[in-house]
């Protein structure tokens, strides 16, 4: 235990996701030893991100204006929407340079244990986007865990009456992985999603 403002800083840093007590302490002491100009830059960046960044009015991705850069890009295919849980998932998919459609960020996944239900997510906004018939394919790219699967299943049922092609990202074995370390669900998915080899 430290005194006063040092302990306050450690406590605040410890509230960040993925930062445990030891990491919070390490970061706090790094800040204490840093140059004042570096600390001011960090404080300015934190303040500025809270003042300037918001969520896109269309898709829910992070943006500095009313709409994010993906929604503003006229080259993106408006007939395909990829549904993800968080803005960080958009970044992961964009890094692949494989997807040229638009996104919809739910803001989480259905998790009864954590008290997150369908009404807590941006599902109504998604249904509103699908109402005009422009979208022909909905890609459900929620995480391949219990909550992500429940969310994908729920969404698939919600849009089943619409004339949409609903797809789910394939899941299975990671590149460079060993079969002996794969769990049954992952291995089962790999078998389900197997594809023909062109020789």
Secondary structure, DSSP 8 states (H G I E B T S, - for coil): ---HHHHHHHHHHHTSTT--HHHHHHHHHHHHHS-HHHHHHHHHHHHHHHHH-EE-TTT--EESSSS-HHHH-TTS-TTEEEEESSHHHHHHHHHHT---SEEEE-SS--BGGGTB-GGGTTHHHHHHHHTTS---EEEE---SSHHHHHHHHHHHHHTTTSS-EEEE------TT--GGG--HHHHHHHHHT------
